[in-house]
């Protein structure tokens, strides 16, 4: 597989406090890669660095062979990277339809935008049922579907997901996990998944990086890490 994303020896600080200390990760085209770890481990900082929301101190980030650290956030979206932020962040007073169309703000191909919209509504039938409702009236799980759908409207090559299961009912967590797998397999979108629900992240990803205090402490194929005693003890609450 061709390497899509390379995060090479990256250091990132907030003021004088380091968030990432020489972190290196990579993601190949077609992969779902998970980042797991406690709050403050540096998972979300990796996403903020990739999307240009937080400048890095040193190291470099390349996407499809092009260096992107230093690029502005809008240009990074145009390159094919879309992010679903933590906390959902729908536009509460806009309809489901308009929330979704906001995701296509970098595109001008109206016919193809409509095709993508139909595809998203097919992927998330609940959104079709609530098409004219305002985003703020949806449940937490439905809002998560909405922001994932909004990111897909940009037609990304790489989808970044920041804590998609946070604060969502268990049944809908399963629905969202299945949707992430389908987006990766059926729509050929690579996925970088930040997730505190380590069991879910390991179950739906190809490879995983475990982080602690701004460092990668363990990495490997997700199915192997699910059985790793160190992962079980630190992230899965004992035996699976």
DOFI-770925 format. One record per residue (C-alpha): residue number from 0; residue in one letter; x, y, z. Coordinates in pm, 1 decimal, m for minus. Example, Ala and Ser with C-alpha at 12.3 -4.5 7.8 and 13.67 -1.06 7.14 Angstrom:
% residues 2
n; res; X; Y; Z
0; a; 1230.0; m450.0; 780.0
1; s; 1367.0; m106.0; 714.0
% end
This chain:
% residues 240
n; res; X; Y; Z
0; x; 0.0; 0.0; 0.0
1; x; 109.7; 354.3; m74.1
2; x; 188.2; 573.7; 223.8
3; x; m69.7; 853.2; 255.4
4; x; 24.6; 1037.6; 574.8
5; x; 362.7; 1065.6; 744.9
6; x; 402.4; 1241.1; 1077.0
7; x; 778.0; 1256.6; 1130.8
8; x; 942.6; 1335.9; 1468.6
9; x; 688.6; 1608.9; 1544.7
10; x; 711.8; 1832.0; 1848.9
11; x; 416.3; 2052.4; 1940.1
12; x; 377.5; 2289.6; 2232.9
13; x; 94.8; 2491.9; 2385.2
14; x; 283.3; 2799.3; 2511.8
15; x; 574.3; 2633.2; 2693.7
16; x; 404.0; 2301.9; 2770.9
17; x; 481.0; 2020.9; 2527.1
18; x; 191.3; 1817.3; 2390.0
19; x; 389.3; 1601.3; 2145.4
20; x; 752.6; 1510.6; 2199.3
21; x; 911.0; 1368.1; 1886.2
22; x; 603.6; 1171.3; 1772.5
23; x; 620.0; 967.6; 1449.6
24; x; 319.5; 790.5; 1300.0
25; x; 217.2; 692.1; 948.7
26; x; m97.7; 585.8; 767.8
27; x; m114.9; 397.8; 438.4
28; x; m379.6; 452.2; 174.2
29; x; m690.7; 247.5; 257.9
30; x; m605.9; 202.7; 626.2
31; x; m796.6; 284.1; 941.8
32; x; m542.6; 374.6; 1210.8
33; x; m647.0; 434.1; 1572.2
34; x; m485.0; 657.9; 1834.0
35; x; m565.0; 556.1; 2191.7
36; x; m458.2; 691.7; 2529.3
37; x; m576.2; 887.1; 2831.1
38; x; m680.9; 1252.2; 2826.9
39; x; m373.6; 1466.6; 2769.7
40; x; m180.6; 1189.8; 2593.9
41; x; m151.7; 1396.3; 2274.1
42; x; m410.6; 1224.5; 2053.1
43; x; m612.1; 1534.3; 1960.7
44; x; m292.4; 1738.7; 1925.7
45; x; m193.0; 1509.4; 1637.9
46; x; m519.7; 1590.9; 1459.8
47; x; m479.6; 1964.0; 1527.5
48; x; m129.8; 1951.3; 1380.5
49; x; m243.4; 1765.0; 1067.6
50; x; m527.1; 2009.4; 1000.5
51; x; m314.0; 2320.0; 1052.8
52; x; m507.3; 2430.7; 1362.8
53; x; m194.8; 2419.6; 1579.6
54; x; 155.5; 2493.6; 1445.1
55; x; 428.8; 2240.5; 1517.0
56; x; 763.0; 2333.7; 1676.1
57; x; 972.8; 2085.9; 1478.0
58; x; 949.8; 1777.9; 1258.8
59; x; 736.6; 1755.6; 945.8
60; x; 399.7; 1629.4; 823.8
61; x; 349.3; 1503.2; 467.9
62; x; 25.8; 1403.8; 294.1
63; x; 47.4; 1211.3; m33.1
64; x; 410.9; 1317.4; m63.1
65; x; 346.0; 1689.4; m8.2
66; x; 457.4; 1865.9; 305.5
67; x; 155.6; 2021.0; 479.5
68; x; 286.5; 2157.7; 809.2
69; x; 264.1; 2532.9; 770.8
70; x; m27.9; 2517.2; 524.5
71; x; m351.4; 2689.0; 624.9
72; x; m653.5; 2487.5; 731.4
73; x; m869.7; 2566.9; 424.9
74; x; m596.5; 2453.0; 185.4
75; x; m554.6; 2130.0; 382.3
76; x; m927.0; 2056.4; 337.1
77; x; m889.2; 2116.2; m37.8
78; x; m602.0; 1865.0; m44.3
79; x; m843.9; 1595.5; 73.8
80; x; m834.8; 1593.1; 455.4
81; x; m1156.6; 1642.4; 653.0
82; x; m1193.2; 1641.8; 1031.6
83; x; m1483.7; 1558.5; 1260.9
84; x; m1405.5; 1752.6; 1580.1
85; x; m1467.2; 1636.5; 1934.7
86; x; m1797.7; 1755.2; 2079.0
87; x; m1990.8; 1734.0; 1748.5
88; x; m2030.4; 2112.0; 1688.0
89; x; m2332.3; 2117.2; 1460.8
90; x; m2481.1; 2447.1; 1350.2
91; x; m2780.8; 2427.3; 1589.1
92; x; m3017.4; 2666.4; 1409.1
93; x; m2949.7; 2537.4; 1058.0
94; x; m3135.3; 2244.8; 902.1
95; x; m2977.4; 1903.9; 859.7
96; x; m2962.0; 1977.1; 486.9
97; x; m2778.1; 2307.8; 533.7
98; x; m2542.5; 2158.8; 793.0
99; x; m2444.2; 1894.6; 538.2
100; x; m2401.3; 2143.2; 255.0
101; x; m2164.5; 2348.0; 471.5
102; x; m1923.2; 2054.5; 441.0
103; x; m1899.1; 2116.8; 64.4
104; x; m1787.8; 2480.4; 99.8
105; x; m1461.0; 2415.5; m90.1
106; x; m1642.5; 2255.1; m386.0
107; x; m1816.7; 2413.7; m684.1
108; x; m1929.5; 2100.2; m872.6
109; x; m2304.2; 2124.9; m804.3
110; x; m2406.2; 1798.1; m970.6
111; x; m2139.5; 1603.4; m784.6
112; x; m2225.7; 1779.0; m457.3
113; x; m2583.4; 1652.8; m497.7
114; x; m2454.1; 1301.5; m564.9
115; x; m2242.0; 1316.1; m248.9
116; x; m2543.1; 1443.2; m54.4
117; x; m2752.7; 1147.2; m171.1
118; x; m2472.0; 911.8; m75.7
119; x; m2448.3; 1059.8; 275.8
120; x; m2825.5; 1033.4; 326.1
121; x; m2811.3; 672.1; 212.5
122; x; m2528.2; 609.3; 459.9
123; x; m2723.1; 773.9; 746.7
124; x; m3098.8; 716.0; 694.3
125; x; m3179.3; 896.4; 1022.7
126; x; m3052.7; 1217.1; 866.3
127; x; m3287.9; 1170.4; 572.5
128; x; m3578.8; 1131.5; 816.6
129; x; m3478.9; 1456.0; 989.7
130; x; m3368.3; 1642.7; 678.8
131; x; m3562.0; 1963.6; 751.4
132; x; m3509.1; 1966.0; 1129.2
133; x; m3255.2; 2202.0; 1282.6
134; x; m2929.4; 2045.4; 1396.5
135; x; m2984.9; 2143.0; 1759.1
136; x; m3300.6; 1929.7; 1784.0
137; x; m3117.7; 1602.3; 1704.0
138; x; m3000.4; 1352.7; 1965.4
139; x; m2629.9; 1325.3; 2044.5
140; x; m2590.7; 1019.3; 1824.6
141; x; m2776.6; 1182.0; 1536.6
142; x; m2561.4; 1493.9; 1567.7
143; x; m2252.0; 1272.5; 1545.6
144; x; m2388.9; 1118.0; 1225.6
145; x; m2452.2; 1471.7; 1098.3
146; x; m2095.9; 1593.4; 1155.5
147; x; m1949.5; 1276.7; 1000.1
148; x; m2181.8; 1328.6; 703.5
149; x; m2078.6; 1694.7; 684.4
150; x; m1710.4; 1591.4; 667.5
151; x; m1788.7; 1340.5; 391.8
152; x; m1944.6; 1621.8; 187.1
153; x; m1589.8; 1748.4; 129.2
154; x; m1510.2; 1419.3; m51.9
155; x; m1200.7; 1356.2; 159.3
156; x; m926.9; 1104.1; 90.8
157; x; m848.1; 1104.0; 463.8
158; x; m1109.2; 1138.7; 740.0
159; x; m993.9; 1244.4; 1087.7
160; x; m1232.9; 1150.0; 1369.4
161; x; m1188.5; 1296.7; 1718.5
162; x; m1372.6; 1093.9; 1985.8
163; x; m1680.4; 999.2; 1778.6
164; x; m1827.6; 781.8; 2058.3
165; x; m1801.6; 1046.6; 2331.5
166; x; m2131.1; 1095.7; 2517.7
167; x; m2333.8; 872.0; 2286.9
168; x; m2573.2; 589.1; 2382.0
169; x; m2414.0; 241.2; 2346.0
170; x; m2648.4; 128.3; 2066.5
171; x; m2564.0; 432.3; 1854.6
172; x; m2192.5; 383.9; 1925.9
173; x; m2225.7; 47.6; 1748.4
174; x; m2401.9; 216.2; 1454.7
175; x; m2127.8; 477.7; 1426.5
176; x; m1855.5; 210.8; 1450.4
177; x; m2019.7; 19.5; 1164.3
178; x; m2043.6; 342.5; 963.7
179; x; m1670.2; 409.6; 1008.7
180; x; m1588.6; 59.8; 881.1
181; x; m1821.1; 106.8; 581.8
182; x; m1678.2; 450.0; 496.9
183; x; m1330.1; 297.6; 495.0
184; x; m1415.9; m20.4; 304.6
185; x; m1691.5; 88.3; 67.6
186; x; m1604.1; 451.1; m0.3
187; x; m1227.4; 392.5; 5.3
188; x; m1166.0; 672.2; 255.2
189; x; m865.2; 630.6; 484.6
190; x; m941.2; 701.3; 851.4
191; x; m737.6; 830.2; 1145.2
192; x; m945.8; 765.6; 1455.9
193; x; m886.1; 923.3; 1799.1
194; x; m1092.8; 735.2; 2052.6
195; x; m1111.5; 689.0; 2430.9
196; x; m1326.6; 380.0; 2377.6
197; x; m1015.4; 169.6; 2320.6
198; x; m1204.2; m154.6; 2269.8
199; x; m1406.9; m4.7; 1984.7
200; x; m1100.6; 161.3; 1831.8
201; x; m899.7; m161.7; 1834.7
202; x; m1194.9; m358.3; 1695.8
203; x; m1249.0; m143.9; 1384.6
204; x; m894.4; m35.5; 1293.2
205; x; m606.9; m201.5; 1109.4
206; x; m327.3; m58.7; 1324.4
207; x; m312.3; 130.8; 1652.5
208; x; m76.2; 371.1; 1824.3
209; x; m102.5; 395.3; 2205.0
210; x; 9.4; 731.9; 2340.9
211; x; 105.8; 854.9; 2686.9
212; x; 220.9; 1207.4; 2781.7
213; x; 300.9; 1309.0; 2426.3
214; x; 487.0; 993.8; 2325.8
215; x; 401.6; 677.9; 2131.0
216; x; 447.2; 396.5; 2382.8
217; x; 317.2; 99.9; 2183.0
218; x; 213.1; 31.0; 1826.0
219; x; 113.1; m267.0; 1615.4
220; x; m171.8; m443.2; 1433.3
221; x; m495.3; m375.3; 1621.5
222; x; m604.7; m740.4; 1636.2
223; x; m275.3; m827.4; 1806.9
224; x; m293.2; m535.9; 2049.9
225; x; m643.2; m645.7; 2154.2
226; x; m475.1; m954.5; 2300.3
227; x; m171.2; m771.9; 2441.6
228; x; m162.3; m786.1; 2823.1
229; x; m15.4; m434.1; 2844.2
230; x; m304.9; m292.8; 2639.6
231; x; m559.3; m494.4; 2839.8
232; x; m421.8; m362.3; 3168.6
233; x; m380.9; m0.6; 3062.3
234; x; m674.3; 57.2; 2828.2
235; x; m928.8; m225.9; 2844.8
236; x; m976.5; m266.3; 3218.4
237; x; m825.3; m614.0; 3240.4
238; x; m918.6; m916.8; 3032.3
239; x; m1123.2; m871.0; 2717.3
% end
